[in-house]
Structures are given as structure tokens and as C-alpha cells.
Amino acid sequence: MVETKKIALWIVTIFVLYTIITQPAKAADFVQIGFQGISDAARGIGQFMTELVR
């Protein structure tokens, strides 16, 4: 199981590096989408907590 996780991590790392090197604009778009998702999730949690307190 641990070996499978290591292999999967290496595959993901190689894919990320390959994408950054070959298509930097697309990689930047992926990062922007990721941060937008995190921001939306945090905003949703904040709104939920605010409504919970009211």
C-alpha cells in the first residue's frame, strides 16, 4: 500500500513538472482554478459559521 502511494505521488509530481515546463500558461490557469476553489470553499464555510451563530 505504501509503495502504491509513493508511485502515485511520483506520477503526479512528474505530470505537474511536465505541464509546467511544456505549457506554463495552462499550468498557471490550473493554479488559478485551484486557488479559486479554495477561496470559494473558505467563503462558504465562513457564511455557514456566520449563519450558525445568528
Order of alpha helices (4+ residues) and beta strands (2+ residues): alpha-alpha
